[in-house]
Amino acid sequence: MTISFGAGLRASLFAGALVAGTAFGAMAETVYHRGNDGNPETLDQHKTSTVAEAHILRDLYEGLMVYDANAKVVPGVAESHTVSEDGTVYTFTLRGDAMWSNGDPVTAGDFVYSLRRIMTPETGAKYANILYPIKNAEKVNKGELAPAELGVKAVDDKTLEITLEQATPFFLELLTHQTGLPVHPATVEAHGSDFVKPENFVSNGAFTLAEFTPNDKLVAVKNAKYHGADSVAIDKVIFYPIEDRASCVRRFEAGEIHSCSDLPTDQIADLRAKFGDQVRTPPYLGNYYYAVNMSKPPFDDVRVRQALSMTVDREYVAEEIWGGTMVPAYSLVPPGINNYGEPAYADYKGEAMLDREDKALALLQEAGFGPDKPLKLEIMYNTSENHKNTAIAIADMWKTIGVETTMINRDLASHYAHLRDKGDFDIARAGWIGDYSDPQNFLFLVESDNDGFNYANYKNADYDALMDKAAAETDLEKRADILREAEAMFMRDLPFIPILYYSSHSLVSPKLKGWEDNLQNVHPTRLISIEG
């Protein structure tokens, strides 16, 4: 039975624990109480897709390459690597002291098994296409080749060779993503999908899973077998799924939480006044957008999508709803990304809102809508006051062109499961945080065969052909031109309505040391300590 304490009592208990920790000194257990965006939908790294899951999996497992505190790609399990002259063959040398939490050595064969598993169609990995640069990966994932044909090979226990379809300048950064994390083969074979349960769990990261109670907490404890265990200062990290951002702030103020992974944006000014530089809002490589369901009328009409997009006052949303912590977005690819230059912006960027509204009204009239036949739609969003307030504001903007809007919200896991499983919707809130700093990581979202993330059901053979052409182009400038042409096509067709470029919003206790602001908003617990 779970007993729920009031905030005051919880704060007292927490304060008491800190006092006890001081009394016992070095013998005390160091616990990091960490607010997270929501419940993980899965702890299977080959079925993951959300940032909330990434925060957890980054602690439980270690890939060939990892991020450091500044989001720079550095060696993980692979202590070194070499690349062939043509950029297609990567040879990784694994650490001699890399071990699983049960004492087994981490081998090149473990990575071969893991990479084959994520590409096997039966695994059902929605995010497998992030690793399509690996030779034959796409064909294996589509069932056209056997998993043994994947371009990965264990030369020996500590040498892994990965062959690519063509040179991929961002490949090492791909390996930092959770989909590149290894599974423990024997555990998966013995327990199947239950390998993620605490009683079966075997990890190779700085922490291993001890307890998971959905809607309450996930507890991970320090992995004594981790090769860098001596430098890990945290004994236990507890992730709390807190979708109500204001609730996380209250728990932070009460001393129950050391950090919040998101904040209520309508309170940012007050939070800065109260907490000062504990409020962190650095740039974040991401896009906040509305997906439009192109598989159902009238949203299959480009005039409807264009009218809805040009009526959104992004500057108002950024300033008034998000407290100036987000930036108005007129493209899918965020500016400042590597290997690109300027994005392909919407042609109405910079136009006065009244002019845009007039154009939107004309487009809706052309599409058959007007006072006697208003466009009716439903906005679906995942639970958060930020998302709710954004939806309300946009609904008011659409009202000016005669659109009647209703709303529905779901919890984080249910919302994205509904989208990925092709549930019915009209307009759905979504967001994408770049897994690596390259425009392909945003533009691939709406490729026709991207079942996991093409929420809009966009199917355009010309767009797909441009993405294939860019994938085969090794000259970065020529590749950027091709990708920009694809983005211009996207902005014409608008399967997604870009609204904002992200900033990350965190509340970080001064007791936490090692937390560095970075563009990817990655803060592995192994790099953090607690003082005071």
C-alpha positions as CSV (number, residue, x, y, z in Angstrom):
1,M,0.0,0.0,0.0
2,T,1.3,3.5,-0.9
3,I,1.0,6.1,1.7
4,S,0.7,9.7,0.5
5,F,2.1,12.4,2.8
6,G,1.2,16.1,2.7
7,A,3.8,18.5,1.4
8,G,4.7,19.9,4.8
9,L,5.3,16.4,6.3
10,R,7.3,15.4,3.2
11,A,9.5,18.4,3.6
12,S,10.1,17.7,7.2
13,L,11.0,14.1,6.5
14,F,13.4,15.2,3.7
15,A,15.0,17.8,5.9
16,G,15.5,15.1,8.6
17,A,17.1,12.9,6.1
18,L,19.6,15.6,5.2
19,V,20.4,16.2,8.8
20,A,20.9,12.5,9.3
21,G,23.2,12.5,6.2
22,T,25.3,15.2,7.7
23,A,25.6,13.3,11.0
24,F,26.8,10.1,9.4
25,G,29.2,11.9,7.0
26,A,30.8,9.6,4.4
27,M,28.6,6.7,5.4
28,A,25.4,8.5,4.3
29,E,23.8,7.5,1.1
30,T,23.8,10.3,-1.5
31,V,20.4,10.5,-3.2
32,Y,19.5,12.7,-6.1
33,H,15.7,13.5,-6.2
34,R,15.1,14.3,-9.9
35,G,11.9,15.6,-11.4
36,N,11.1,14.1,-14.9
37,D,8.7,15.1,-17.6
38,G,6.4,12.1,-17.1
39,N,6.2,8.3,-17.0
40,P,8.4,6.4,-19.4
41,E,6.2,4.6,-21.9
42,T,8.9,1.9,-22.1
43,L,12.4,1.1,-20.6
44,D,13.2,-0.9,-23.7
45,Q,15.9,1.2,-25.4
46,H,14.8,-0.2,-28.8
47,K,11.2,1.0,-28.4
48,T,11.9,4.4,-26.8
49,S,11.0,7.7,-28.3
50,T,10.5,10.4,-25.6
51,V,12.9,12.8,-23.8
52,A,11.5,11.5,-20.4
53,E,12.8,8.0,-21.3
54,A,16.1,9.4,-22.6
55,H,16.9,11.0,-19.2
56,I,16.4,7.6,-17.5
57,L,18.1,5.3,-20.1
58,R,21.1,7.6,-20.2
59,D,21.7,6.7,-16.6
60,L,21.0,3.0,-16.9
61,Y,23.1,2.2,-20.0
62,E,26.2,3.3,-21.8
63,G,26.6,3.3,-25.6
64,L,29.8,3.2,-27.7
65,M,29.8,7.0,-27.6
66,V,28.3,9.3,-24.9
67,Y,27.8,13.0,-24.2
68,D,29.9,14.9,-21.7
69,A,28.5,17.7,-19.5
70,N,28.7,20.1,-22.4
71,A,27.0,17.7,-24.9
72,K,30.2,17.0,-26.7
73,V,30.5,13.5,-28.1
74,V,33.2,11.5,-26.2
75,P,34.1,7.8,-25.8
76,G,31.7,5.6,-23.8
77,V,32.1,1.8,-24.0
78,A,34.4,2.4,-27.0
79,E,37.7,3.8,-25.7
80,S,38.8,4.6,-29.2
81,H,37.8,4.3,-32.9
82,T,39.2,4.6,-36.4
83,V,37.4,5.5,-39.6
84,S,38.3,4.3,-43.1
85,E,39.4,6.8,-45.7
86,D,36.0,6.8,-47.5
87,G,34.2,7.3,-44.2
88,T,32.1,4.2,-44.4
89,V,33.8,1.8,-42.0
90,Y,34.1,2.5,-38.2
91,T,36.2,0.2,-36.1
92,F,35.6,0.6,-32.3
93,T,37.9,-0.8,-29.6
94,L,35.9,-1.5,-26.4
95,R,37.1,-0.8,-22.9
96,G,38.7,-3.8,-21.3
97,D,37.0,-3.0,-18.0
98,A,33.5,-2.5,-19.5
99,M,31.1,-4.8,-17.5
100,W,27.4,-5.5,-17.1
101,S,25.9,-5.1,-13.7
102,N,25.8,-8.9,-13.2
103,G,29.6,-9.1,-13.8
104,D,29.6,-10.2,-17.4
105,P,32.0,-8.4,-19.7
106,V,30.6,-6.1,-22.3
107,T,31.6,-7.5,-25.7
108,A,31.5,-6.5,-29.3
109,G,29.0,-9.4,-29.7
110,D,26.6,-7.6,-27.4
111,F,26.5,-4.6,-29.7
112,V,26.0,-6.9,-32.7
113,Y,23.1,-8.6,-31.0
114,S,21.6,-5.2,-29.9
115,L,21.9,-3.5,-33.3
116,R,20.4,-6.6,-35.0
117,R,17.6,-6.6,-32.5
118,I,16.5,-3.0,-33.1
119,M,16.5,-3.6,-36.8
120,T,14.5,-6.9,-36.6
121,P,10.9,-6.1,-37.7
122,E,9.4,-8.2,-35.0
123,T,11.0,-5.9,-32.3
124,G,8.6,-3.1,-33.5
125,A,11.2,-0.3,-33.0
126,K,9.5,2.9,-34.0
127,Y,12.8,4.7,-34.0
128,A,14.9,2.2,-35.9
129,N,15.3,4.5,-38.8
130,I,17.7,6.7,-36.8
131,L,20.3,4.0,-37.5
132,Y,19.5,3.5,-41.2
133,P,23.0,4.9,-42.1
134,I,24.3,1.4,-41.2
135,K,24.7,-0.8,-44.2
136,N,21.5,-2.9,-45.0
137,A,19.8,-1.5,-41.9
138,E,16.7,-0.3,-43.8
139,K,16.4,-3.5,-45.7
140,V,16.7,-5.6,-42.6
141,N,14.1,-3.4,-40.8
142,K,11.7,-3.8,-43.6
143,G,12.1,-7.6,-43.7
144,E,13.9,-7.6,-47.0
145,L,17.1,-9.0,-45.6
146,A,18.0,-11.2,-42.6
147,P,19.4,-9.5,-39.5
148,A,22.7,-11.3,-40.1
149,E,23.1,-9.1,-43.2
150,L,23.3,-5.9,-41.1
151,G,26.7,-4.1,-41.5
152,V,27.9,-4.9,-38.0
153,K,30.6,-7.4,-37.1
154,A,32.5,-8.5,-34.0
155,V,36.1,-8.8,-35.1
156,D,36.8,-10.2,-31.6
157,D,35.3,-9.6,-28.1
158,K,36.7,-6.1,-27.9
159,T,36.6,-5.0,-31.5
160,L,33.4,-3.9,-33.3
161,E,33.2,-3.0,-36.9
162,I,30.3,-1.0,-38.3
163,T,30.0,-0.5,-42.0
164,L,27.8,2.4,-43.4
165,E,25.8,2.7,-46.6
166,Q,27.7,5.9,-47.3
167,A,29.8,8.4,-45.4
168,T,27.6,10.0,-42.6
169,P,29.2,13.0,-41.0
170,F,27.1,12.8,-37.9
171,F,27.3,9.0,-37.3
172,L,29.2,9.2,-34.0
173,E,26.5,11.5,-32.6
174,L,23.9,9.0,-33.6
175,L,25.5,6.5,-31.3
176,T,24.9,8.7,-28.3
177,H,21.1,8.2,-28.8
178,Q,19.2,5.7,-26.6
179,T,18.4,3.5,-29.6
180,G,22.2,2.8,-29.9
181,L,22.3,1.5,-26.3
182,P,23.1,-2.2,-25.8
183,V,20.9,-4.8,-24.2
184,H,22.2,-7.7,-22.3
185,P,21.6,-10.6,-24.7
186,A,21.2,-13.4,-22.2
187,T,18.7,-11.5,-20.2
188,V,16.6,-10.6,-23.3
189,E,16.7,-14.2,-24.4
190,A,15.7,-15.5,-21.0
191,H,12.9,-13.0,-20.2
192,G,11.7,-11.5,-23.5
193,S,10.0,-8.2,-23.0
194,D,10.2,-8.6,-19.2
195,F,13.9,-7.9,-19.3
196,V,13.0,-4.3,-18.3
197,K,11.5,-5.4,-14.9
198,P,13.7,-4.5,-11.9
199,E,14.0,-8.2,-10.8
200,N,15.4,-9.1,-14.3
201,F,17.3,-5.9,-15.1
202,V,21.0,-6.0,-16.2
203,S,22.6,-2.8,-17.2
204,N,26.1,-1.5,-18.3
205,G,25.6,2.1,-17.3
206,A,26.5,4.1,-14.2
207,F,23.2,3.0,-12.5
208,T,20.9,0.0,-12.6
209,L,17.2,-0.3,-12.0
210,A,16.0,-1.0,-8.5
211,E,12.3,-0.1,-8.5
212,F,9.7,1.3,-10.9
213,T,6.2,2.3,-9.8
214,P,4.4,4.1,-12.6
215,N,2.9,7.5,-11.6
216,D,5.1,7.4,-8.4
217,K,8.8,7.0,-9.0
218,L,11.6,5.1,-10.7
219,V,14.7,4.3,-8.5
220,A,18.1,3.6,-9.9
221,V,21.1,2.7,-7.8
222,K,24.8,3.0,-8.5
223,N,26.2,0.1,-10.5
224,A,29.3,-1.1,-8.7
225,K,30.5,-2.9,-11.9
226,Y,30.5,0.3,-14.0
227,H,34.0,1.0,-15.3
228,G,33.8,4.6,-14.0
229,A,32.1,3.8,-10.7
230,D,34.8,5.4,-8.6
231,S,34.0,8.8,-10.1
232,V,30.2,8.5,-9.7
233,A,29.2,10.5,-6.6
234,I,25.5,9.7,-6.5
235,D,24.5,6.5,-4.8
236,K,20.8,6.6,-5.8
237,V,18.8,8.6,-8.3
238,I,15.0,8.8,-8.0
239,F,13.1,10.0,-11.0
240,Y,9.6,11.4,-10.2
241,P,7.1,11.7,-13.1
242,I,5.7,15.2,-12.7
243,E,3.6,16.3,-15.6
244,D,2.2,19.2,-13.5
245,R,5.1,21.6,-13.8
246,A,3.8,23.9,-11.0
247,S,3.7,20.8,-8.7
248,C,7.4,20.2,-9.4
249,V,8.2,23.8,-8.4
250,R,6.3,23.4,-5.1
251,R,8.2,20.2,-4.3
252,F,11.5,21.9,-5.2
253,E,10.7,24.8,-2.9
254,A,9.8,22.3,-0.2
255,G,13.2,20.7,-0.5
256,E,11.9,17.4,-1.9
257,I,13.3,17.7,-5.4
258,H,16.8,18.8,-6.5
259,S,15.8,19.6,-10.1
260,C,12.8,20.0,-12.3
261,S,13.0,19.1,-16.0
262,D,10.4,21.6,-17.1
263,L,8.7,24.7,-15.7
264,P,5.3,26.5,-16.0
265,T,6.2,29.2,-18.4
266,D,3.5,31.6,-17.1
267,Q,5.5,31.7,-13.8
268,I,9.0,32.1,-15.3
269,A,9.3,35.8,-14.3
270,D,8.2,35.0,-10.7
271,L,10.4,32.0,-10.5
272,R,13.4,34.1,-11.6
273,A,12.6,36.6,-9.0
274,K,12.4,33.9,-6.3
275,F,15.1,31.5,-7.4
276,G,17.5,33.6,-9.4
277,D,20.1,31.7,-11.4
278,Q,18.6,28.4,-10.3
279,V,16.2,28.9,-13.2
280,R,17.9,27.7,-16.4
281,T,16.5,28.5,-19.9
282,P,19.3,28.0,-22.4
283,P,18.6,27.4,-26.1
284,Y,17.5,23.9,-26.9
285,L,17.7,22.2,-30.3
286,G,14.0,21.5,-30.9
287,N,10.7,22.5,-32.5
288,Y,7.3,22.7,-30.9
289,Y,4.7,22.1,-33.5
290,Y,1.1,21.0,-34.3
291,A,0.8,17.9,-36.5
292,V,-2.1,18.0,-38.9
293,N,-3.8,14.7,-39.8
294,M,-3.6,14.7,-43.6
295,S,-5.4,11.4,-43.9
296,K,-8.8,12.8,-43.2
297,P,-10.8,15.7,-44.7
298,P,-10.7,18.6,-44.6
299,F,-7.1,18.5,-43.3
300,D,-6.0,16.9,-46.5
301,D,-6.6,20.2,-48.2
302,V,-3.3,22.3,-48.2
303,R,-5.4,25.5,-48.2
304,V,-6.8,24.6,-44.8
305,R,-3.4,23.8,-43.4
306,Q,-1.9,27.0,-44.8
307,A,-4.7,29.1,-43.4
308,L,-4.3,27.6,-39.9
309,S,-0.6,28.1,-39.9
310,M,-0.5,31.7,-41.1
311,T,-3.1,32.7,-38.5
312,V,-0.9,31.6,-35.5
313,D,0.7,34.7,-33.9
314,R,3.9,33.0,-32.9
315,E,5.4,36.1,-31.3
316,Y,2.4,36.4,-29.0
317,V,2.6,32.7,-28.0
318,A,6.4,33.0,-27.4
319,E,6.1,36.1,-25.3
320,E,2.8,35.9,-23.5
321,I,2.3,32.1,-23.1
322,W,5.9,31.0,-22.8
323,G,7.2,34.1,-21.0
324,G,9.9,34.8,-23.6
325,T,11.6,31.5,-23.0
326,M,10.8,30.2,-26.5
327,V,11.4,31.7,-30.0
328,P,8.8,32.0,-32.8
329,A,9.3,29.3,-35.4
330,Y,8.7,29.7,-39.1
331,S,10.5,26.6,-40.3
332,L,10.8,23.0,-39.2
333,V,14.6,23.1,-38.9
334,P,15.8,25.4,-36.1
335,P,18.3,28.1,-37.0
336,G,21.9,27.5,-35.9
337,I,21.9,23.8,-36.6
338,N,25.1,22.3,-38.0
339,N,25.6,21.4,-41.7
340,Y,22.9,23.7,-43.0
341,G,22.8,27.5,-43.0
342,E,19.5,29.4,-43.0
343,P,16.4,27.3,-42.9
344,A,13.6,27.6,-45.5
345,Y,11.3,30.0,-43.7
346,A,7.6,30.4,-44.4
347,D,6.9,33.1,-47.0
348,Y,4.6,35.0,-44.6
349,K,7.3,35.4,-42.0
350,G,7.5,39.1,-41.2
351,E,4.0,39.9,-42.6
352,A,1.5,41.8,-40.5
353,M,-1.0,39.6,-38.7
354,L,-4.0,41.4,-40.2
355,D,-2.7,40.7,-43.7
356,R,-2.1,37.1,-42.8
357,E,-5.6,36.8,-41.4
358,D,-7.1,38.2,-44.6
359,K,-5.2,35.7,-46.7
360,A,-6.2,32.9,-44.4
361,L,-9.9,33.8,-44.7
362,A,-9.6,33.8,-48.5
363,L,-8.0,30.3,-48.4
364,L,-10.7,28.9,-46.2
365,Q,-13.4,30.4,-48.4
366,E,-11.7,28.7,-51.4
367,A,-11.7,25.4,-49.5
368,G,-15.5,25.8,-48.9
369,F,-15.7,27.2,-45.4
370,G,-17.3,30.4,-44.2
371,P,-19.9,31.8,-41.8
372,D,-22.5,29.3,-42.9
373,K,-20.1,26.4,-42.8
374,P,-17.4,27.0,-40.2
375,L,-14.3,24.8,-40.0
376,K,-14.6,22.7,-36.8
377,L,-11.5,20.9,-35.4
378,E,-10.1,19.4,-32.2
379,I,-6.7,20.1,-30.7
380,M,-5.2,17.1,-28.9
381,Y,-2.3,17.9,-26.4
382,N,-0.5,16.1,-23.7
383,T,-1.2,17.2,-20.1
384,S,0.7,20.3,-19.2
385,E,-0.5,23.8,-18.3
386,N,2.0,25.1,-20.9
387,H,0.4,23.1,-23.6
388,K,-3.1,23.9,-22.5
389,N,-2.4,27.6,-22.4
390,T,-0.8,27.4,-25.9
391,A,-3.8,25.5,-27.3
392,I,-6.3,28.0,-25.8
393,A,-4.3,31.0,-27.3
394,I,-4.2,29.4,-30.7
395,A,-7.9,28.5,-30.6
396,D,-8.6,32.2,-30.0
397,M,-6.4,33.1,-33.0
398,W,-8.2,30.6,-35.2
399,K,-11.6,32.0,-34.0
400,T,-10.8,35.2,-35.9
401,I,-11.1,33.3,-39.2
402,G,-14.2,31.5,-38.1
403,V,-12.7,28.2,-36.8
404,E,-14.5,26.5,-34.0
405,T,-12.1,24.6,-31.7
406,T,-12.5,21.9,-29.0
407,M,-9.7,20.3,-27.0
408,I,-8.8,17.0,-25.5
409,N,-5.7,16.2,-23.4
410,R,-4.0,12.9,-22.5
411,D,-1.1,12.0,-20.3
412,L,2.3,12.0,-21.9
413,A,2.6,8.3,-22.6
414,S,-0.9,7.9,-23.8
415,H,-0.7,11.0,-26.1
416,Y,2.4,9.8,-28.0
417,A,1.2,6.2,-28.1
418,H,-2.0,7.4,-29.7
419,L,-0.1,9.3,-32.3
420,R,2.4,6.5,-33.1
421,D,-0.3,3.9,-33.3
422,K,-2.2,6.0,-35.8
423,G,-5.1,6.9,-33.6
424,D,-7.7,9.4,-34.9
425,F,-7.1,13.1,-34.4
426,D,-7.4,16.5,-36.2
427,I,-4.6,18.6,-34.8
428,A,-2.1,17.3,-32.3
429,R,0.5,19.0,-30.2
430,A,4.0,17.5,-30.6
431,G,7.6,18.4,-30.2
432,W,10.9,17.2,-31.5
433,I,14.3,17.6,-29.8
434,G,17.2,17.0,-32.1
435,D,19.0,13.8,-31.4
436,Y,22.0,15.2,-33.3
437,S,22.8,18.6,-34.8
438,D,22.0,18.1,-38.4
439,P,18.9,19.1,-40.5
440,Q,18.2,15.5,-41.5
441,N,17.1,14.8,-37.9
442,F,14.1,17.1,-38.3
443,L,13.3,16.6,-42.0
444,F,13.2,12.8,-41.8
445,L,10.2,13.0,-39.5
446,V,7.8,13.2,-42.4
447,E,9.3,10.7,-44.8
448,S,6.6,8.5,-46.1
449,D,7.9,5.3,-44.4
450,N,8.6,6.9,-41.0
451,D,5.7,5.2,-39.3
452,G,6.9,6.1,-35.8
453,F,7.0,9.9,-36.2
454,N,5.2,10.9,-39.3
455,Y,2.1,11.7,-37.2
456,A,0.6,13.8,-40.1
457,N,0.6,10.7,-42.5
458,Y,2.4,12.9,-45.1
459,K,3.2,11.0,-48.2
460,N,5.1,12.8,-50.9
461,A,7.2,10.9,-53.4
462,D,9.1,14.0,-54.4
463,Y,10.0,14.8,-50.8
464,D,11.2,11.3,-50.2
465,A,13.3,11.4,-53.4
466,L,15.0,14.6,-52.1
467,M,15.8,13.0,-48.8
468,D,17.2,10.0,-50.6
469,K,19.3,12.2,-52.8
470,A,20.6,14.1,-49.8
471,A,21.5,10.9,-48.0
472,A,23.7,9.9,-51.0
473,E,25.5,13.3,-51.3
474,T,28.8,13.5,-49.5
475,D,29.5,17.2,-50.3
476,L,28.1,19.0,-47.2
477,E,27.2,22.2,-49.1
478,K,25.4,20.4,-51.9
479,R,23.7,18.2,-49.3
480,A,22.5,21.3,-47.5
481,D,21.0,22.7,-50.7
482,I,19.1,19.5,-51.3
483,L,17.8,19.4,-47.7
484,R,16.7,23.1,-47.9
485,E,14.7,22.3,-51.1
486,A,13.0,19.5,-49.1
487,E,12.3,21.9,-46.3
488,A,10.8,24.4,-48.7
489,M,8.5,21.6,-49.9
490,F,7.6,20.9,-46.3
491,M,6.7,24.5,-45.6
492,R,4.5,24.6,-48.7
493,D,2.6,21.4,-47.8
494,L,2.7,22.0,-44.0
495,P,2.0,18.5,-42.6
496,F,3.3,20.0,-39.3
497,I,2.6,23.6,-38.3
498,P,5.9,24.9,-36.7
499,I,5.1,27.2,-33.7
500,L,8.2,27.6,-31.5
501,Y,11.9,26.8,-31.3
502,Y,12.6,25.4,-27.9
503,S,14.6,26.5,-24.9
504,S,15.0,24.1,-22.1
505,H,13.4,25.1,-18.8
506,S,15.0,23.7,-15.7
507,L,15.1,24.5,-12.0
508,V,18.4,23.4,-10.5
509,S,19.3,23.4,-6.8
510,P,22.7,25.0,-6.0
511,K,23.5,21.8,-4.2
512,L,23.8,20.1,-7.6
513,K,27.3,20.3,-9.0
514,G,28.2,19.3,-12.5
515,W,25.0,20.5,-14.2
516,E,26.1,22.4,-17.3
517,D,23.7,24.1,-19.6
518,N,24.0,22.8,-23.2
519,L,22.1,22.7,-26.5
520,Q,21.0,19.1,-26.1
521,N,19.8,19.5,-22.5
522,V,21.6,16.3,-21.4
523,H,22.7,16.0,-17.8
524,P,23.8,12.5,-16.9
525,T,23.6,11.7,-13.3
526,R,27.1,10.1,-13.4
527,L,28.5,13.6,-13.9
528,I,26.6,15.2,-11.0
529,S,27.4,15.5,-7.3
530,I,25.5,16.9,-4.3
531,E,27.0,19.3,-1.9
532,G,25.7,20.8,1.3
